[in-house]
Amino acid sequence: MHRDRRAVNHITGDIHYCILGLIGCNSVLTIHDTVLIDFQNHPFFKKKIFEWLWFRLPLKFATRIVCISEETKKSVLRYTNRSDIEVVHNAIDLKFKYSPKELNLDKPRILIIGTNPNKNLLRVFDALKNQSFFIVVVGKLNEEQKKFLDLNGFDYENKINLSDNEIVEEYKKSDIVSFVSLYEGFGMPVIEANAIGRPVICSDIPVLREVARNSALFVNPYDVVAIKNAFLELKRDRLLCLELVECGLRNVNRFKKEIIQKQWDKIYQKV
């Protein structure tokens, strides 16, 4: 409806199929992940619809394709033989600024962002069972997740429908940020925690290695004992926490708005 043959039409979200309405126009498509196919249990027919309308056809007709991580690009290449796909990381929101805090490691406040199945919450909860932690989960818990927390006597809060500013405040109040996901296209909570200045525990999966580098404590997301030991290690090692914070403040510089913006400028100029 709003397509413009003289401009660059950029689809930045999970509506890849809209490229089909831009045939004949200059278009850029940002792909964040392939979770629709790789991490959701759809019936065969529905999965094929997602494969063609979200990936194969948009990848064929978009003028330029951009992925937000090398891992997403690797996943996307299963559906195209294009050799011109580029990677531009997400930029950190300017609201996320360093906010020093004396970490409470006697009973750390753990922040968890997201409750979808790939966030791996039940394993994290199992790892934290019978330990002295206060948990804050942002995102609506499902019945199974809530039941596990209640039956095991967790000290926790579940917060939903938070504004951007309220989410920033949750980072500031936290002592440790947990992001032990099974699958991600990028992993914004890692660099948000980096920017605020909080230690991060995250999954040892390729995309989070790409994003976090040396600014997080990595753990096998399928190993409950390993997850537990990682939290306990941070709880007893203040120096490790401070080291991760320092590494995070350096790491987040890669994702500053002006750096990412220059990369986009070059792509728009090519189009």
Beta strands, then each sheet from edge to edge (+ up, - down):
strand 1: 9-11
strand 2: 27-31
strand 3: 64-67
strand 4: 86-87
strand 5: 109-113
strand 6: 134-138
strand 7: 156-159
strand 8: 176-179
strand 9: 200-203
strand 10: 217-219
sheet 1: 1+ 2+ 3+ 4+
sheet 2: 7+ 6+ 5+ 8+ 9+ 10+
end
